[in-house]
Amino acid sequence: MKKLSIILILLLTLGLGLFAAGSKEAAAKDEGPVELWVVYRAPPYHDRLFVPNMDKFEAQNPNIKVKFQHVEHKEYTYKLQLMFASGEVPDSFEMNLNQNYDFFAVQGLFRDLTPYVERDNIPIDEFLKPLIDRIKQPGGLYMIPIDSHPGMAGMFYNKTLFNEAGLSHPDDTWTYDDLLKSAIALTKKDAGGKTTQYGLIAPNRWVAVMTTLHSFGGHWLDDDGKKSGLLMPGSVQAYHWISDLFHKHQVSPQADQMVAQNANKSFSAGQSAMMIAGPWQIGVNRDGLAEQYEAAAAPIPIGPKGRISGGVNYGAFPIPTKAKHPDEAWEFVKFFLSDDMLYQVVKQGMNLTTKAKINNKPEFYDEWFKPYIDQLSDGVYMMSPIPANYRVGEMRNIITSSLDPIWLGEVGVDEGLKEADKALQAVLDKPSPE
C-alpha cells in the first residue's frame, strides 16, 4: 500500500509537471511573435528599403514583428546616448562612424557579430576590405554596412540650366576655378537685385566641407587625432574659398534662403544649379527633380592637392549588448545584407553598398552613380575623421556651431577659425571613454 501511494504521488507530480510545461508552451504560443524594436534616423532606410520588404522578412521570420521608431537627425546621437545611459536600448538601430560608433564600441555597448557571421557562413570577404577593417578597428566586428560611400565625391548639376546659359557641362578635368566661374555665370538676379537662381550650394556642412577641405590639403585633425587641423594652411585656404561663395561672389544661398530650407529641394526645384553631393542624395534628387529639368552627377573638381573626397562612411545596424532579442535582431540585419537587398539600396538611389560586385553592375554605372563608383574603386578618398578620444559627435557639433558665424558673415574667416580651433581643441583634450 505504501509503495502504491509513492507511485501515485510520483505520477501526480509528473503529471503536474507536464501540465505546467504544456501551459508554458501554450502561453508562449499565445504571446505571438517577438516585437523587435528598431530605431532609425534616415527616412530612406525606412521608406525605400524596410517598408517595401517587411512583408517578405516577416513571412520568412513569422516569430518576429518589427516596430520602427524614427528619431530626427539633429537629436539622434544625443538620444542614443540617453538610451544607453538608461539601459533601455533598442534591439538594433541605424549607426555610422559619425554618430559616435567608436565612442560606443570601445565601451562594450555593441555585440561582436563574429560568432553570427561564422555560424551562418556570411561571406565577409565579399565586402570591401578597407571598410570592414575600419569597422574592426575598435576591437570587434560590431556592424556590417548595408551601404557605403566615398564621401561627397560627386557634383550634381542641372543640365537644363547649363544648356540655357550656353555653358559646357562639368567633366573630370574641372578645377575649383572652373566650378567658381560657372557658379558666377549661373547666378541670376531680378531687376530689384534679388537673387532668383544660385549657381552653387556652398559645401559648408559636415561631410560636404570635408571634400573641399581635403582637396585643398586641409583636415579637421592631425594624423594622431589629438590636435585640431583647422588652422593648417590648406584648411584656412579651403574655408576662405567657401566663405567667398556667400559673401564675395554671392553665388550660394544661406540655409534659410533655400526651398524648404533644404539643399536637396533647392537643387531639385532648380533654385540652385549645382551642389557637391553624396550618392545617398541621388534618389531624392533624381526622383524629385522638377519636370522641366534634366540633371546628372560629375566628379568633384580638382583642388590644389588633387581630387580627394571624404569622409567615407557607412550605414549599418549594430546590436547592443543589452538588446532584449539579439538573435532576432541578427535575423533582421542578416536579411538586409543579402545581395537582393543590397541591390535594392543602389537601385533606389539610396547609396552604394560595401560589395563591389553589386556596385559594379552595368545598370548602375550611369550618369548619376559613375563618379561615386569610380572614386570608391580608385580609393582616392579619406575616412571620416575620428579623434583619438573617440568623441566624434562632440567634434562634429562644435565645428558646425563654431563655423556658422563665418557663413553668416558675423565674423571674418581668420577670426572665426581661431575661435573654432580653440573650441575643437577643448573637445580633443577630453579623456577617452575607455
Residue pairs with C-beta under 8 A, 6 or more apart in sequence:
32 65
33 58
33 62
33 63
33 64
33 65
34 63
34 64
34 65
34 325
34 328
35 65
35 66
35 67
36 64
36 65
36 66
36 67
36 91
36 92
36 325
36 328
36 329
36 332
37 67
37 69
37 90
37 91
37 324
38 50
38 66
38 67
38 68
38 69
38 90
38 91
38 92
38 93
38 317
38 329
38 332
39 68
39 69
39 70
39 71
39 80
39 83
39 90
39 92
39 93
39 94
40 46
40 50
40 68
40 69
40 70
40 71
40 93
40 94
41 70
41 71
41 72
41 73
41 76
41 94
41 99
42 73
42 94
42 280
42 315
43 70
44 280
44 283
44 284
44 348
44 350
45 94
45 146
45 315
45 350
46 68
46 70
48 283
48 344
48 348
48 350
49 146
49 336
49 341
49 344
49 345
49 348
49 350
50 66
50 68
50 336
52 344
53 335
53 336
53 341
53 344
54 66
57 64
57 66
57 332
57 335
58 64
58 65
58 66
60 335
61 328
61 331
61 332
61 335
63 328
64 325
64 328
64 331
64 332
66 332
69 90
71 79
71 80
76 99
77 99
77 100
77 393
80 93
80 99
80 100
80 104
81 100
83 89
83 90
84 104
84 109
84 320
87 322
89 320
89 322
89 323
90 320
90 323
91 319
91 320
91 323
91 324
91 325
91 326
91 328
91 329
91 332
92 317
92 318
92 319
92 320
92 323
92 329
92 332
92 333
93 317
93 318
93 320
94 315
94 316
94 317
95 101
95 104
95 143
95 316
95 317
95 318
96 313
96 314
96 315
96 316
97 134
97 311
97 313
97 314
97 383
97 384
97 386
97 392
98 206
98 207
98 311
98 313
98 384
98 392
98 393
98 396
99 392
99 393
100 390
100 391
100 392
100 393
101 135
101 142
101 143
101 318
101 392
102 137
102 138
102 386
102 390
102 392
103 390
103 391
103 392
103 393
103 433
104 110
105 138
105 139
105 140
105 142
106 138
106 139
106 390
106 432
106 433
106 434
107 433
107 434
108 321
109 320
109 321
109 322
110 140
110 142
110 143
110 318
110 319
110 320
110 321
111 142
111 318
111 319
111 320
111 321
111 323
111 326
112 140
112 141
112 142
113 140
113 141
113 142
113 143
113 144
113 318
113 319
113 330
113 333
114 140
114 141
116 122
116 330
116 334
117 124
117 141
117 144
120 334
122 144
122 334
122 337
124 132
124 141
124 144
126 355
126 357
127 144
127 145
127 354
127 355
128 148
128 354
128 355
128 356
128 376
130 379
131 145
131 148
131 312
131 314
131 354
132 141
132 144
132 354
134 312
134 383
135 141
135 142
135 143
135 144
135 145
135 314
135 316
142 318
143 314
143 316
143 317
143 318
144 316
144 333
144 337
144 354
145 314
145 315
145 316
145 353
145 354
146 314
146 315
146 316
146 317
146 336
146 337
146 341
146 342
146 345
146 353
147 280
147 314
147 315
147 342
147 345
147 350
147 351
147 352
147 353
147 354
148 312
148 313
148 314
148 315
148 351
148 352
148 353
148 354
148 376
149 278
149 279
149 280
149 312
149 313
149 351
149 352
149 372
149 376
150 309
150 310
150 312
150 352
150 372
150 375
150 376
150 380
150 381
151 207
151 210
151 211
151 278
151 309
151 310
151 311
151 312
151 313
151 375
151 381
151 382
152 203
152 207
152 208
152 210
152 211
152 276
152 277
152 278
152 300
152 309
153 211
153 278
153 279
153 299
153 300
153 309
153 371
153 372
153 375
153 376
153 381
154 276
154 277
154 278
154 279
154 297
154 298
154 299
154 300
154 371
154 372
154 375
155 170
155 179
155 274
155 275
155 276
155 277
155 297
155 298
155 299
155 300
155 301
155 371
156 267
156 274
156 275
156 277
156 281
156 285
156 295
156 296
156 297
157 169
157 170
157 273
157 274
157 295
157 296
157 297
157 298
158 267
158 270
158 273
158 274
158 293
158 294
158 295
159 169
159 293
159 294
159 295
159 296
160 270
160 292
160 293
160 294
160 295
161 186
161 197
161 270
161 273
161 293
162 168
162 169
162 182
162 186
162 273
165 185
165 186
167 182
167 185
167 186
169 296
169 298
170 178
170 179
170 182
170 274
170 298
170 299
170 301
171 298
171 299
172 298
172 299
173 302
174 298
174 299
174 301
174 302
175 301
175 302
175 303
176 212
176 215
176 241
176 301
176 302
176 303
176 304
178 301
179 200
179 274
179 301
180 245
180 249
180 251
182 199
182 273
182 274
183 198
183 199
183 200
183 245
183 249
183 251
183 252
183 273
183 274
184 199
184 249
184 251
185 199
186 197
186 198
186 199
186 200
186 251
186 273
186 274
187 195
187 197
187 198
187 199
187 249
187 250
187 251
188 195
188 196
188 197
189 195
189 196
190 196
195 250
195 253
195 257
197 270
197 271
197 272
197 273
198 251
198 252
198 253
198 266
198 271
198 272
198 273
199 251
199 252
199 272
199 273
199 274
200 245
200 251
200 252
200 272
200 273
200 274
200 275
201 252
201 253
201 258
201 263
201 266
201 267
201 272
201 274
201 275
201 276
202 242
202 245
202 246
202 252
202 407
203 209
203 211
203 212
203 242
203 275
203 276
204 242
204 403
204 407
205 263
205 400
206 396
206 400
207 278
207 310
207 311
207 313
207 384
208 276
208 277
209 238
209 242
210 220
210 309
210 310
210 311
210 382
210 384
210 385
211 276
211 300
211 308
211 309
211 310
212 238
212 241
212 242
212 276
212 303
213 219
213 220
213 234
213 235
213 238
213 239
213 310
214 303
214 305
214 308
214 309
214 310
214 382
215 238
215 300
215 301
215 302
215 303
215 304
215 305
215 306
215 307
215 308
215 309
216 234
216 235
216 237
216 238
216 241
216 303
216 304
216 305
217 232
217 233
217 234
217 237
217 303
217 304
217 305
218 229
218 232
218 233
218 234
218 235
218 236
218 237
218 238
218 239
219 229
219 232
219 234
219 235
219 385
220 228
220 229
220 230
220 235
220 385
220 395
220 399
220 424
221 227
221 228
221 229
221 385
221 387
221 428
222 228
222 229
224 388
225 385
225 386
225 387
225 388
225 389
225 428
226 387
226 388
226 428
227 425
227 428
228 421
228 424
228 425
228 428
229 235
230 239
230 399
230 417
230 420
230 421
230 424
231 417
231 418
231 421
234 304
234 305
235 417
236 413
236 414
236 417
237 304
238 303
239 403
239 406
239 413
239 417
240 413
242 407
243 406
243 407
243 413
245 251
245 252
246 252
246 254
246 407
246 409
247 409
252 272
253 266
253 271
253 272
254 407
254 408
255 261
258 265
258 266
258 271
258 272
259 265
259 266
259 269
259 271
260 266
263 272
263 275
264 281
264 284
264 285
264 288
265 288
266 272
266 275
267 274
267 275
267 277
267 285
267 295
268 284
268 285
268 288
268 289
268 290
269 290
270 290
270 292
270 293
276 300
277 285
277 297
278 351
278 372
279 349
279 351
279 352
279 369
279 372
280 315
280 350
280 351
282 297
282 349
282 350
282 351
282 368
282 369
283 348
283 349
283 350
284 349
285 295
286 295
286 349
286 368
287 349
289 295
296 367
296 368
297 367
297 368
297 369
297 370
297 371
297 372
298 371
299 307
299 371
299 374
299 375
300 307
300 309
300 371
301 307
306 380
307 380
308 380
308 381
308 382
309 375
309 380
309 381
309 382
310 381
310 382
310 383
310 384
311 381
311 382
311 383
311 384
311 385
312 381
312 382
312 383
312 384
313 384
314 354
315 351
317 329
317 332
317 333
317 336
319 326
319 329
319 330
319 333
323 329
335 341
339 355
339 357
339 358
342 353
342 355
342 358
343 358
343 361
345 351
345 352
345 353
345 358
346 352
346 353
346 358
346 359
346 361
346 364
346 369
347 364
349 368
352 359
352 369
352 372
352 373
352 376
353 359
356 376
356 377
358 364
359 369
359 373
359 376
360 373
360 377
364 373
365 373
375 381
384 392
385 392
385 395
386 392
387 395
387 427
387 428
388 428
388 432
389 428
389 430
389 431
389 432
389 433
390 432
390 433
391 427
391 428
391 430
394 427
394 430
395 424
395 427
395 428
398 420
398 423
398 424
398 426
398 427
399 420
399 423
399 424
402 416
402 419
402 420
402 423
402 424
403 416
403 417
403 420
405 411
405 416
406 412
406 413
406 416
406 417
411 419
